[in-house]
Amino acid sequence: MINVTKTFFPPIQDFNTQIERVWKNEWLTNRGELILELEEKLKTYLSVDNILILTNGTIPIQIALKLLGQGGDVITTPFSYVATTSSIIWENCNPVFVDIDPLHLTIDENKIEESITKNTTAILATHVFGNPCHVIEIARIAKKYDLKVIYDAAHCFGVKIQDQSIFNFGDVSTCSFHATKLFHTGEGGAVFCNDKELAHKVYYSHNFGHNGPLDFHGLGINGKISELQAAMGLSVFNYIDHIIDERRKVVEMYNQSIDFEKVSTMKIREYTMWNYSYYPILFKNEEILLEKQRQFNAEGIFPRRYFYPSLNTIPYVKSKSMPVSESIASRVLCLPLYVGLAEDQIAKIVKIINN
């Protein structure tokens, strides 16, 4: 079976070494030694000044919206994982969808301003498949209208644009460390914030609002990660360059072998150092996609319709049509991409696409 992705498991002896530290310390949660060590390693590797690791990639978005959304209208993309939209609604804000750029698949920065009203408080945009939004133009718009910017950068571990970590853009940026991601802690995520005052609010918000053991700064929830998850993260971290390099090789084989007269893929934004996190292909219509998906499945190959459906169409939102996003969502398929995907398996995948 060839799935769309495969979790990277570090050598078990590496994991056991970290787990033994947990047992020695007799400390399982509440920001123990392993969590603090992992944060320091990631700050250096990612070239960021501030990182807070949390228990998944959705809670950081929810905290950011609680602090910055203020119950108002949040401009967002319809082409993302459902957590982006559901978090907006969960935090009692109103999603206002803006259609996407058909080449980069990110929110169309040229359509944002026309959707801004007196009720707009923030922009929540997704860097799609590790491909950055137009962060410079979004920053300009946000400054002009005094809006906050939150980036769902779930797919963006290691991505840089203009030689800057993608996590250094926006008021808050978030990432996922889910088991399907190229860097993972089994289940986990992180939040990045360069403003010290806001970073402090994010920090106490993830720990019930605590300011020390007995006092409280304000409202908070429990977003803390455990030492067991940090043990996995430390074990995976030692292989991150290998993981990215192996994924790059798979992407290069796809690029060299796929017949792009039959399908297309996204355009990586200029000045981007991409991380090879996903490989989306776009068919000419949904009928072809469904037929190819049937052929894949018959051969034990399981790519993913990701992102599908367009989020403006899900039952609990009210939105006008987003024709570009709806079209892309109906035609996009993410191909298998992971460490250990063999050349003959890639050839089998490509053959089905090209025939």
C-alpha positions as CSV (number, residue, x, y, z in Angstrom):
1,M,0.0,0.0,0.0
2,I,1.3,3.5,-0.9
3,N,-0.4,6.2,1.1
4,V,-0.3,9.9,0.6
5,T,2.2,10.2,3.4
6,K,4.0,8.0,5.9
7,T,5.1,9.1,9.4
8,F,8.9,9.3,9.8
9,F,9.9,7.1,12.7
10,P,13.4,7.8,14.1
11,P,15.4,4.7,15.2
12,I,13.8,3.4,18.3
13,Q,17.0,3.5,20.3
14,D,17.1,7.3,19.7
15,F,13.6,7.6,21.1
16,N,14.4,5.3,24.0
17,T,17.3,7.5,25.0
18,Q,15.0,10.5,25.2
19,I,12.4,8.5,27.1
20,E,15.0,7.4,29.7
21,R,15.6,11.1,30.4
22,V,11.9,11.5,31.1
23,W,11.9,8.6,33.5
24,K,15.1,9.9,35.2
25,N,13.6,13.4,35.6
26,E,10.2,12.0,36.8
27,W,8.6,15.0,34.9
28,L,5.9,14.4,32.3
29,T,4.4,17.8,31.6
30,N,4.4,21.5,32.5
31,R,7.4,22.5,30.4
32,G,10.0,20.1,31.5
33,E,13.6,19.8,30.4
34,L,12.9,18.1,27.1
35,I,10.4,20.7,26.0
36,L,12.7,23.6,26.8
37,E,15.6,21.9,25.0
38,L,13.4,21.2,21.9
39,E,12.3,24.9,21.8
40,E,15.9,26.1,21.9
41,K,17.0,23.7,19.1
42,L,14.0,24.8,16.9
43,K,14.7,28.5,17.6
44,T,18.2,28.1,16.2
45,Y,17.2,25.8,13.3
46,L,14.3,28.0,12.2
47,S,16.0,31.3,12.8
48,V,13.3,32.7,15.0
49,D,13.5,34.6,18.3
50,N,10.3,33.2,19.9
51,I,8.6,29.8,19.8
52,L,6.1,28.1,22.1
53,I,5.4,24.5,21.5
54,L,1.8,23.3,22.1
55,T,-0.1,20.1,22.0
56,N,-1.4,20.4,18.5
57,G,-1.5,22.8,15.6
58,T,-5.1,24.1,16.0
59,I,-4.9,25.5,19.6
60,P,-2.4,28.1,18.5
61,I,-4.8,29.4,15.9
62,Q,-7.6,29.5,18.4
63,I,-5.5,31.4,20.9
64,A,-4.4,33.9,18.2
65,L,-8.1,34.4,17.2
66,K,-9.2,34.8,20.9
67,L,-6.5,37.5,21.4
68,L,-6.7,39.3,18.0
69,G,-10.0,38.4,16.4
70,Q,-12.1,40.3,19.0
71,G,-15.3,38.7,17.8
72,G,-15.1,40.5,14.5
73,D,-14.9,39.6,10.8
74,V,-11.8,37.7,9.9
75,I,-10.8,37.7,6.3
76,T,-9.6,34.2,5.3
77,T,-9.1,31.7,2.6
78,P,-11.6,29.0,1.5
79,F,-8.7,26.8,0.4
80,S,-7.2,25.4,3.6
81,Y,-7.8,22.6,6.1
82,V,-11.1,22.9,7.9
83,A,-9.3,23.9,11.2
84,T,-8.7,27.3,9.7
85,T,-12.4,28.1,9.3
86,S,-13.7,26.1,12.3
87,S,-11.3,28.0,14.6
88,I,-12.7,31.3,13.4
89,I,-16.2,30.2,14.2
90,W,-15.2,28.4,17.4
91,E,-13.8,31.7,18.7
92,N,-17.0,33.6,17.9
93,C,-15.6,35.4,14.9
94,N,-17.1,35.6,11.4
95,P,-15.2,34.2,8.5
96,V,-15.2,36.4,5.4
97,F,-13.8,34.4,2.5
98,V,-11.6,35.8,-0.2
99,D,-10.9,33.7,-3.3
100,I,-7.5,32.3,-4.1
101,D,-4.7,32.9,-6.6
102,P,-5.0,30.0,-9.2
103,L,-1.2,29.7,-9.5
104,H,0.1,29.8,-6.0
105,L,-3.2,28.5,-4.4
106,T,-2.9,31.1,-1.6
107,I,-5.4,33.8,-0.7
108,D,-5.5,36.4,-3.6
109,E,-3.9,39.5,-2.0
110,N,-5.5,41.6,-4.8
111,K,-9.0,40.8,-3.6
112,I,-8.5,41.4,0.1
113,E,-9.1,45.1,0.3
114,E,-12.5,45.0,-1.3
115,S,-13.7,42.7,1.5
116,I,-12.6,44.9,4.4
117,T,-15.3,46.7,6.4
118,K,-15.6,48.5,9.7
119,N,-16.2,45.1,11.3
120,T,-12.9,43.5,10.0
121,T,-10.4,42.8,12.8
122,A,-7.9,40.4,11.3
123,I,-6.7,38.4,8.3
124,L,-6.1,34.7,8.8
125,A,-4.3,33.4,5.7
126,T,-2.9,29.9,5.0
127,H,0.5,29.2,3.4
128,V,-0.7,26.4,1.2
129,F,1.4,23.2,1.0
130,G,4.3,25.2,2.3
131,N,3.9,27.8,-0.4
132,P,3.9,31.3,1.1
133,C,1.2,33.9,0.8
134,H,2.2,37.3,-0.6
135,V,3.4,38.4,2.9
136,I,4.6,41.8,1.8
137,E,1.4,42.9,0.3
138,I,-0.7,41.5,3.1
139,A,1.5,43.4,5.6
140,R,0.9,46.6,3.6
141,I,-2.9,46.1,3.6
142,A,-2.9,45.2,7.4
143,K,-1.0,48.4,8.2
144,K,-3.2,50.5,6.0
145,Y,-6.4,49.3,7.7
146,D,-5.0,48.6,11.2
147,L,-5.7,44.9,11.0
148,K,-3.9,42.0,12.7
149,V,-2.4,39.2,10.6
150,I,-2.4,35.5,11.6
151,Y,-0.8,32.9,9.4
152,D,-1.8,29.3,9.4
153,A,1.7,27.9,8.5
154,A,0.9,24.3,9.4
155,H,2.9,23.0,6.4
156,C,5.8,25.5,6.6
157,F,8.5,23.9,8.8
158,G,11.8,25.2,7.5
159,V,10.3,27.4,4.7
160,K,12.0,30.8,4.1
161,I,11.1,33.7,1.9
162,Q,13.5,36.5,1.0
163,D,16.0,34.6,3.4
164,Q,13.6,35.1,6.3
165,S,11.8,32.3,8.2
166,I,8.2,32.3,7.1
167,F,7.3,32.3,10.8
168,N,8.7,35.8,11.2
169,F,5.8,37.3,9.2
170,G,2.5,38.4,10.6
171,D,1.5,39.2,14.2
172,V,1.2,35.5,15.0
173,S,2.3,32.5,12.9
174,T,1.4,28.9,13.7
175,C,2.7,25.5,12.7
176,S,1.6,21.8,13.0
177,F,3.9,19.1,14.4
178,H,1.3,16.4,13.5
179,A,2.6,12.9,12.7
180,T,2.0,13.5,9.0
181,K,4.2,16.6,8.9
182,L,7.9,16.5,7.9
183,F,8.9,17.5,11.4
184,H,6.6,16.1,14.1
185,T,6.2,15.3,17.8
186,G,3.6,12.7,17.1
187,E,0.9,15.3,17.8
188,G,1.8,18.8,18.4
189,G,2.2,22.3,17.1
190,A,3.9,25.7,17.7
191,V,3.1,29.4,17.8
192,F,5.5,32.2,16.8
193,C,5.2,35.8,17.9
194,N,7.8,38.5,17.7
195,D,6.0,41.1,19.8
196,K,7.0,40.4,23.4
197,E,3.8,41.7,25.0
198,L,1.6,39.6,22.7
199,A,3.9,36.6,23.1
200,H,3.4,36.8,26.8
201,K,-0.4,36.8,26.3
202,V,-0.1,33.8,24.1
203,Y,2.0,32.1,26.7
204,Y,-0.4,32.5,29.6
205,S,-3.3,31.7,27.3
206,H,-2.0,28.2,26.7
207,N,-1.6,27.5,30.4
208,F,-5.0,28.4,31.9
209,G,-4.0,32.0,32.3
210,H,-1.4,31.3,35.0
211,N,1.0,34.0,36.2
212,G,2.9,31.7,38.6
213,P,1.3,28.9,40.5
214,L,-1.3,31.0,42.3
215,D,-2.0,34.1,40.3
216,F,-3.7,34.6,36.9
217,H,-3.0,37.0,34.1
218,G,-6.3,36.3,32.3
219,L,-8.3,33.8,30.5
220,G,-6.6,30.6,29.3
221,I,-6.9,27.1,28.2
222,N,-4.7,24.0,28.3
223,G,-2.4,23.8,25.3
224,K,0.6,22.3,27.0
225,I,2.7,19.6,25.3
226,S,4.1,16.7,27.3
227,E,7.7,15.5,27.7
228,L,6.7,12.3,25.8
229,Q,5.8,14.3,22.8
230,A,9.0,16.4,23.2
231,A,11.0,13.1,23.3
232,M,9.7,12.2,19.9
233,G,10.4,15.7,18.6
234,L,14.0,15.6,19.8
235,S,14.4,12.2,18.2
236,V,13.0,13.4,14.8
237,F,15.0,16.6,14.9
238,N,18.3,14.9,14.4
239,Y,17.1,13.7,11.0
240,I,15.3,16.8,9.7
241,D,17.9,17.6,7.1
242,H,17.7,14.0,5.9
243,I,13.9,14.1,5.8
244,I,13.8,17.3,3.7
245,D,16.5,16.0,1.3
246,E,14.7,12.7,0.7
247,R,11.5,14.5,0.0
248,R,13.3,16.8,-2.4
249,K,14.5,13.8,-4.3
250,V,10.9,12.5,-4.7
251,V,9.7,15.9,-5.8
252,E,12.5,16.1,-8.4
253,M,11.5,12.7,-9.8
254,Y,7.9,13.8,-10.1
255,N,9.0,17.1,-11.8
256,Q,11.1,15.2,-14.3
257,S,8.6,12.4,-15.1
258,I,5.1,13.9,-15.0
259,D,3.5,15.0,-18.3
260,F,2.5,18.6,-17.5
261,E,0.5,18.7,-20.7
262,K,-2.1,16.6,-18.8
263,V,-1.8,18.0,-15.3
264,S,-0.4,21.1,-13.6
265,T,1.0,21.8,-10.2
266,M,1.2,25.0,-8.0
267,K,3.8,27.7,-8.7
268,I,6.2,28.2,-5.9
269,R,6.3,31.9,-4.9
270,E,9.3,33.9,-6.0
271,Y,12.3,34.1,-3.5
272,T,11.0,31.1,-1.6
273,M,13.1,28.3,-0.1
274,W,10.4,25.6,-0.1
275,N,10.3,22.5,2.1
276,Y,8.8,19.8,-0.2
277,S,5.9,19.2,2.2
278,Y,3.2,18.2,-0.4
279,Y,3.0,17.6,-4.1
280,P,-0.4,18.7,-5.4
281,I,-1.4,18.0,-9.0
282,L,-4.4,19.6,-10.8
283,F,-6.4,17.7,-13.3
284,K,-8.4,19.5,-16.0
285,N,-11.7,18.6,-14.4
286,E,-13.2,16.5,-11.5
287,E,-14.3,13.7,-13.8
288,I,-10.7,13.0,-14.7
289,L,-9.6,13.2,-11.1
290,L,-12.2,10.7,-10.0
291,E,-11.2,8.3,-12.7
292,K,-7.5,8.6,-11.9
293,Q,-8.3,8.2,-8.2
294,R,-10.1,4.9,-9.0
295,Q,-7.1,3.7,-11.0
296,F,-4.7,4.6,-8.2
297,N,-6.8,2.9,-5.6
298,A,-7.0,-0.3,-7.7
299,E,-3.2,-0.4,-7.6
300,G,-3.1,0.1,-3.8
301,I,-2.1,3.8,-4.2
302,F,-4.0,6.3,-2.0
303,P,-3.3,10.0,-2.9
304,R,-5.5,12.5,-1.1
305,R,-8.1,15.1,-2.2
306,Y,-6.5,17.9,-0.2
307,F,-7.9,20.5,0.4
308,Y,-11.5,19.4,-0.4
309,P,-14.1,20.7,-0.3
310,S,-13.7,24.5,-0.6
311,L,-14.4,25.7,2.9
312,N,-17.0,28.3,1.8
313,T,-19.3,25.3,1.0
314,I,-19.2,23.6,4.4
315,P,-22.5,23.4,6.2
316,Y,-21.9,25.7,9.1
317,V,-20.8,28.8,7.1
318,K,-22.7,31.3,5.0
319,S,-20.7,32.6,2.1
320,K,-21.0,33.6,-1.5
321,S,-19.4,31.4,-4.2
322,M,-15.6,31.3,-4.5
323,P,-15.2,30.1,-8.1
324,V,-11.4,29.7,-8.2
325,S,-11.2,27.9,-4.9
326,E,-14.2,25.7,-5.7
327,S,-12.6,24.8,-9.1
328,I,-9.2,24.0,-7.6
329,A,-10.6,22.0,-4.7
330,S,-12.6,19.8,-7.1
331,R,-9.5,19.1,-9.3
332,V,-6.6,18.8,-6.8
333,L,-4.9,15.6,-5.7
334,C,-1.9,15.4,-3.4
335,L,0.5,12.6,-4.5
336,P,2.4,10.3,-2.2
337,L,5.4,12.0,-0.7
338,Y,7.5,10.7,2.1
339,V,10.9,9.3,3.1
340,G,11.3,5.9,1.7
341,L,9.1,6.2,-1.3
342,A,10.9,4.0,-3.8
343,E,11.7,4.9,-7.5
344,D,9.7,2.0,-8.8
345,Q,6.7,3.2,-6.7
346,I,7.1,6.8,-8.1
347,A,7.3,5.4,-11.6
348,K,4.1,3.5,-11.0
349,I,2.3,6.6,-9.8
350,V,3.6,8.7,-12.7
351,K,2.5,6.0,-15.2
352,I,-1.1,6.2,-14.0
353,I,-1.0,10.0,-14.3
354,N,0.5,10.1,-17.8
355,N,-1.5,7.3,-19.4
